């Protein structure tokens, strides 16, 4: 897998797919689970759990952020308005 992920976008449809995307991002960055754990202050078993699709939202955000990625949540327009956000084009 290429280490240039500037144009990579995934749409996980399950927790397992989200975990697989996290694993792919980590591997593309050339990091081991232990290195990512140390860099984020999260235990390696927690990284393993997140990559298995069992991570908490705050943990996933922290791991993805450390790897230089972002998580985006797209809501239907009616829910976006409830949250005070405008729908994405």
ABEGO torsion letter per residue (X at the ends): XBABAAABBBBBABAAAAAAAAAAAAAAAGBBAAAAAAAAGBBAAAAAAAAAGABBAAAAAAAAAAAGBBBBBBBBAAAAAAAGBBBBX
